[in-house]
Amino acid sequence: ITAINYDERYYLNDKDFIDVPVDDSPIYIRYDQLDINLARLYQMQRGDLPTTGEISFVVEAGALVSSSSSYRPETRFVYKFDYKSSPAKREYIVPAATELPAIDTGEFPPDLVVNLTIKGAVVGRGGDGGLPHLAFGAWETDPDYNFTKTRRDGFQGAPGLLNRHSKLNLIIDGGTLARGGSGGGATPSGIYTGLSYGVQGIPGGAGAPFGRVMTGQPITSDSQDWRWYLNGDFMVVKVTDAEAAVPGKGYRTQNDRYGSPLSGDGGNWGERGTKSTNDGTWNWQYHGTTEGQPGPGGPAIVGVAPLTTQLINGGKILQTL
């Protein structure tokens, strides 16, 4: 009876004395995911990392691996509706957001060969759209007058791959490896000439995939078309939201009082967004006149260069260097 279940008995009783064969079949990533660490993925599915030999990972066709955060530095905002003492001036500090790659190889033993085949898409999160200055209607004597005239640019998208391993073979087999698109530039804020009060600038569109304006920050109120942040002092129209493969759009505010300038669009995978455009305004006095620029581009792969890189069957790397 024992001999019938010999394989089970071998693994349960004898593995302390005999090396158990390494499962060298590929680990397949078949569904959309965020923030994959290959070393941890192997450990969760197979156990301890082998010290030698070869292991493989495959991102299957149709799967999109992206990341949950792209870099945004700490950002200061000042709100002052007009030159009067009431309402009082308000200041906000929005914390920085961390850059995360779509795939982080993690740490592997130095003699282990790791193969990563991409048949689907591995694309870092798109950059946030540019954050404009809030409404500011105070006079030149205010200490924040010049600060609120400074340029407000979009933000960089995250890389597709952070490689920490010198023996990585990268094969892009009909798939795509890309940096997320960067965010579009924000417009300057303005003064409504009819009543001389401050009006916020217009945020830029976010980069694809999945970029937003104010990623990760608490929302004061939400509706079908817009979100309010910072206790209602900052409005973002949801046209700036990016989808998986569609970047967010810039926009201009047009109402019965004034028309604003046009903010920049977010960028597609591997591309930069666009700058804001100072035109088309009416009943609008610029507070600051510099058009916001798109976030920077960058490489799709950061860290250590792979040992080999192959592009086959139409595979591509999308980046702006």
N, C-alpha and C positions, 0 to 999 in steps of 0.2 A: 504493500500500500504506500509506503514511504517513497518507493522508486517512481510511482506514477506521478507524484508531484515533485520530482527531483529539482526542476528549475527553481521553484519557490523555496525549497529547502536550501538550495545552494546560496541564494541571495540572503536568506534570513540567517543561516547558521555559519556560512563559510566566508562572508565578505570581510571579516576581520583578518583573514589570513590570505585571501586571494584578491587581486585587483578586479573590481567589477568593471566590465566593458563600458566605455564611454558611449553614450547615445550621441552619435554624430549626425543624426538627421537634422535638417534645418528647423529653426523655430520660425513659424509663419505669423506675420502680423496681417490679419485679414480685415480688420474693421477700423473705422476712424478712431483715432486716439490722440491724446495730448501728452507731451512731456515724457517720452519713453527714455529709459536708461537701459541700455542693452545688457550690461553686466548684471544689474539687478533682475532684469527680466529672465535671464538665464538661470540665475540662482533660484528664483521663485518656481521655475518650471522644471529644472533639472537638478538642482542642488549645487554642490560646490563646483567652482570653476576648475576645469582641467588646467594643468600647468604647461602641457605641451599638446601638440596635435593641432586640430583645426575644428572650428565651430562656425556655423552659418546662421544668418538671419535673412529673411525675405519679407519685404513689404509688398504685399500682393496687389495686383492691378485693381483699381477701384477704391483702394484704401487711401485716406488722407491722414497723415500724421502731422500735427501742428503743435503749437505750444500755447501756453496759457498767459504769457506775459512778454511784452517787449519793453525795452528800456525807455524810461521817461525820468528826467531828473526832477528833484524837488522844485516846486514851482510856487512862486508867491503871487498873490492877487491882492489888489486894493480896490475897494468899492467906495465911491463917494458920488452920490446922485447929483448934487449941484454944489454951488459955492456956499450955501447956507450951513449953519451949524447943526441943523436937524433935517434929515436923519444924520446921525454921527457916522464918521468914516469907519469902515470895517476892513480888517485884514484877514486873509486866509493863507495858510501854508498847506499845499497839497504834497504829500510825501512822494518820494521817488518810487518808481516801479522797476523791478528787476528784469533783466534780459534772460530768457530761457530759450534754449534751442528746441527744435522739434524732436531731435534725437541727440542724446548725450551718450557716447559710447560707454562712459564709466571707465573704471580701472580694471584692466585684465592683466594676468601674469605675462611677463615680457616675452616669453618664448611661445606663447599661444598665437596661432594665426586666426584672425577673425575675418569672415567674409560677410559683407552687407550688400544684398541685392535689392535694388529699388525698382519695382514694376509699377507701383502706384505713385503717390506724390508725398514728398517730405518737404514741408514748407514752414518756416518759422512764422510766428504771429505777425500780422501787419502792424505797422507803427501807428501810434495815436495821431489823430488829427491835431493840428496846431491849436494851442490854448490861447485865446485872445485875452486882452485886458478887459476887465469889467468896466461898467459904466463909471466914468470919472469926469465930474463937472466942476472940480475945484479950480481955483485960480493959480497963477504961477507961483505965488508965495507958499503954496503947500509943498512940503518936503518930498512928496511922492509925485509931483507934477511931471518931472522928467522921466522917472521910472516908468510911468504909465504910458509914455510915448515910445518905448523901446519895441523893437521888432519881435514878433512871435512866430516861430517856425514850427513846421511839423516835426515828427519824431521818426527815428530809424526803425525799420522792421527787424525782427529777430532772425538769427541764422537758422538754416535747416539742419545743420550737423555740427556738433562740437565733438571733435575727435581727440581723444587722449591716448590713443594706442598706436605705436609705431608700426605694427604689423596688421594694419587694416587694409583689406582689399575691397575697394568700392566698385560695384558694378551697377550702373544705371541702365537697366534693361527695359527700354520703352517707357520708363517713368520719368519723373521730374524731381530734381533736388533744387531748392530755391530759398533765397532769403525772402522774408515777407516784404511786401511793398511798403514804402514809407508814407507817412501822413502828409497831407497838403498843408500849405501855409495858412495862417489866420490873418484876418484883416486888422488894420488899426481900429481902435475904438473911435467914437465920434461924439459930437455935440449936436443935438437937435436944435436947429436954428430958430424954430418957432418959439420955444420957451427956454432955450439955453440950458437944458439939462443933459447929463451924460447918457450915452448909449453904448452898450457893450459892443466889442468887435465880434466878428463872425468866425466860429471855429472851422478848421479845415476838415476835409473828408479824411477818413482813416484808411490805412492800407489793407489790402487783402493778403491773407485771409483773416477775417474775424476782428480786425482792428476796430477801435471805438475812440471816442473822445472821453477823456477822464476814466480810462479803464480802471476798474477795481475800486472806484470811489463811491461813497454812499450817495444815493439818489434822494433828493428832498421830495420830489413829486414826479409822477410819470403819467404820460398819456399816450394815445395812439401815435402822435406825430412828434412829440418832443419830450425831453427830460429837463428837470431843473436840478441844479446842484448848488452847493454853498448857501444853504438856507434860502434858496430862491433868488440869489443874486446872479446866477449864471444859467442861461438857457441854451440847450443844444437841440437842434432839430435832427431827427433820426435818419434823415437822408445821408448823414455823415457816417452811419454804421456800414462797415464792410461785411460782406458775406464770404463764403468759402473762396469763390473765384471771382467775385465782383467787388472792386474797391468802393469805399464811400465817396459821396459827391460833396463838393463845396456848394454853397448857396449864398444868396443875398436876401436880406430882410426887406420886404416891400409892404408897407401898410399905408394907412391914410395920413400919416404924419411925415414919413421920410423914407428914402431908399438908401440902403447901405451899399458898400462895395461888395465884391464877390470873393469868397474864400476859395482856396485851392482844392483840387481833387486829390484823393488818395491814389497810391500807385498799385498796379497789378503785381503779381508774383515777380520778384526780382527787379522791380522797377521803382523809380522815385515817383512821388506825387508831383503836383504842380504848385506854383506860387499863387498867392492871392492877387487880385487885380483891382487897382484903384480907378474904377470908372463906373458910370451908370448911377451915380449918387444924385439925390436931390434932397433939399432941406437938411443937408448933412455937412457939418464942418469937421474936418479930420482932426483928431487929437493924436498926433503921431502920423507920419505920412509914409512910412516904410512898409512896403509889401512883404508879407510873411513868405519865407522860402519853404520848399518842401524839405522833409527830413532827408538826411544823407542816405546813400546806398551803402553797399558793402558786400563782402564775399558770402557765398552760400555756405562755405565750410570755414570754420574757425578752429584754432588749436593746432594740433600736429597735422602735417600733410599726410594723407593716406600713402601706404606703401605703393599701391597701384590704383589707378582710376580708369575704368573702362566705360565708354558710352556706346551702347549697342542697341540695335532695333529702334532707332529714333530717340533714345534716351537723351536728356538734356539737363544742363545746369543753368539756372537763371539767376543772374546777379548783376550788380552795377559796381564796377571797380573804379 
